[in-house]
């Protein structure tokens, strides 16, 4: 019954910002790890950023510090602040969650489209 729902995507002009949200529901357990991945047309899915409950974060080096991941534990919601967006950021963005570091089970949202174009 675990469900991850992304929101906040859409069309934005280059240089501007968007904030994606991912709400986790269906479990009283807080995900150990949540993160964002993206997949552009004709490309493999790639890491954007991840965050653990302990505050550790991992970012893709290709983002050049433009993206920031954060979590609101009380709301069980994760955010991705995306600044200085570029056309190459255009992709389907997926929310990811793992509830235990010892479990092989990964959970994914349906994905949300981000299009950066003038």
C-alpha positions in Angstrom: 0.0 0.0 0.0 3.0 2.3 -0.1 2.4 5.1 -2.5 4.7 7.9 -3.7 3.0 10.9 -5.4 5.0 13.6 -7.2 3.8 17.1 -7.9 5.1 20.5 -8.9 6.3 19.7 -12.4 5.5 21.5 -15.6 6.9 23.9 -18.1 9.4 26.6 -17.1 11.7 28.9 -19.0 15.5 28.5 -18.8 17.1 30.2 -15.8 14.0 30.0 -13.7 13.1 27.6 -10.9 10.7 24.8 -9.9 10.1 22.9 -6.7 9.0 19.3 -6.9 7.3 17.5 -4.1 6.9 13.8 -3.3 4.4 12.7 -0.7 4.8 9.3 0.8 1.7 7.5 2.2 0.5 4.1 3.1 3.1 3.4 5.8 3.7 4.6 9.4 7.4 4.0 8.9 9.5 6.9 7.7 11.5 6.0 4.6 15.2 5.6 5.4 16.1 7.0 2.1 14.2 9.2 -0.3 15.5 10.6 -3.5 14.9 11.9 -7.0 15.9 10.3 -10.3 15.3 11.5 -13.8 15.1 10.1 -17.2 15.4 12.1 -20.4 14.2 10.9 -23.8 16.6 8.2 -25.2 18.7 8.3 -22.0 19.0 6.0 -19.0 17.5 6.9 -15.7 20.0 8.8 -13.6 20.5 10.0 -10.0 19.5 13.5 -9.2 19.8 13.5 -5.4 19.0 11.3 -2.3 18.6 12.1 1.4 18.5 9.8 4.4 16.7 10.3 7.7 20.1 11.0 9.2 20.6 14.1 7.1 23.0 12.6 4.6 22.6 13.8 1.0 24.1 12.7 -2.3 23.9 14.9 -5.4 24.8 14.2 -9.0 28.0 16.1 -9.9 26.4 17.2 -13.1 23.9 19.5 -11.4 26.6 22.0 -10.4 24.9 22.9 -7.1 21.7 24.0 -8.8 19.4 21.5 -7.1 18.7 21.1 -3.4 16.9 18.1 -1.8 15.1 18.4 1.5 12.6 16.5 3.6 9.8 17.4 5.9 9.7 14.4 8.2 6.4 15.5 9.9 4.6 15.6 6.6 6.5 12.7 5.2 7.2 14.8 2.1 10.4 15.3 0.1 11.2 18.3 -2.0 13.6 19.1 -4.8 14.3 22.8 -5.3 15.6 23.3 -8.9 17.2 26.6 -9.7 18.8 28.0 -12.9 17.1 25.4 -14.9 18.5 24.4 -18.3 16.9 22.8 -21.3 19.0 19.7 -20.6 17.1 19.3 -17.3 14.0 18.3 -19.3 13.1 14.9 -18.1 10.6 12.7 -16.3 11.4 13.0 -12.6 10.8 10.0 -10.3 10.4 9.9 -6.6 12.2 7.1 -4.9 12.0 5.6 -1.4 13.6 2.8 0.6 12.2 2.0 4.0 15.1 -0.1 5.3 18.8 -0.2 4.4 18.5 -4.0 4.7 15.6 -4.4 2.3 16.0 -5.0 -1.4 12.6 -3.4 -2.0 12.6 0.0 -3.7 9.5 2.1 -4.3 9.0 4.5 -7.1 6.4 7.2 -8.0 4.9 7.4 -11.5 7.1 10.2 -12.5 6.4 13.8 -13.3 7.4 15.8 -16.3 9.7 18.8 -16.1 10.1 20.7 -19.4 12.6 23.6 -19.6 12.1 25.5 -22.8 11.8 29.1 -24.0 
